[in-house]
Amino acid sequence: MSPSPSEHRINSCPTCASQQLQSVYRVNQVTVHSVLLMPTRQAALDYPRGDIDLTYCRSCGFGFNALFRPEVHEYSTRYEETQHFSPTFSRFADELIDDCIKRYRLTPDKTLLEIGCGKGEFLLRLCEKSGCHGIGIDPAYVPDRIHSPALNRVRFIQELYHEDHGKLEADFILCRHTLEHIGPTHQFVKQVRASMHQRTDVDFFVEVPDATTTVLQPLGFWDVYYEHCSYFSAGSLAHLYRHNGLDITQLQRCYGDQYLLIGGRPAGKPATSALALECDLQEQLKHIDRFSRLIHQRVDQWRQRVKQRSDRGATVLIWGGGSKGVAFLQTTGLSEKEIPFVVDVNPYKQGKFMPGTGHEVISPQRAAQLKPEAVIVMNPIYGREVAEQLASLGAHPQILPLEDATSPDPA
Ligand SMILES: [Zn+2]
């Protein structure tokens, strides 16, 4: 399908306003949500769809879906984004919490505000460990799901973040895995900055996927999906802060280099000088060009790899019923004939169906009974956890890591 003249396109960079844009990758008719649970196969197949035109800004290195329409989104309590059922992720969250408490001096007299707190696990744990008070904002918050000794110090607002929330006073504002879901990035950070008013001692901490290490470098088409309308590099994230009058006090990669962490507070005069990690534009442009050249061949490579096995009767499963799995299946077009099931440790997902393709999500126990020949693990950081869990259940499949960045470029 070629772009129709009526197609609504974003024609300037949402982060820096430049019009020096390059369209690098297009996927049509993908579901507008990847992690909403589908109760039936039919509901999964009928889910609303939209188009992606992954477009990069050659001025700041920021990527975005130029065809994104925010009005299609439904962030309700059905939104199942939690990763806390994985021990690897819980360990990471605990370390991050300890680091935040130390780095940002989160003492019990302080109030923390989390924009996009999901079910509130992280905020509650942070308040438990620091003794702080908390405010969490998220339309997907479900009351009474999490039990925590800090519950009486934390207030949840079941809404999308909007201007009125600027009146809420906080000493530390955090926003984890939310900014990549926000289209007008500059406008959003401007709003957060405005909520600090004259205070210069409020820290703003953001965690987002690093799209350079997770999408561009590994040719990671499984990390390109409709909900993610914004794709950050370290440099473009830093630009967003500085352009809104925030100095950068922390900028680093973490979680096997998959995520970017940034912290900052209202800038003094003069502003601090650029950090090494920010100065990545020339490298970023090379990554963008390579991605644009090779991405369609990489999709085809994966399709063939699975088909060869299923053609000779071997069972191949996907491990991970989240957005990566959904994007992998929708982009490759692999059906239940080639991949009969998707496995997930999250009990809330089991028995439900993958949006767009209708694959059923099953438990690790059921997966082990199928004696799969190979399991494609949607996140390399869980590779060992998956192998160990399946081995303990008597299955020993070959583990295929998805982010095979070391494999040669497709011809
Ligand atoms: Zn830009």
Boltz pocket constraint, residues with backbone or C-beta under 6 A from the ligand:
constraints:
  - pocket:
      binder: B
      contacts: [[A, 13], [A, 14], [A, 15], [A, 16], [A, 17], [A, 18], [A, 57], [A, 58], [A, 59], [A, 60], [A, 61], [A, 62]]
      max_distance: 6.0
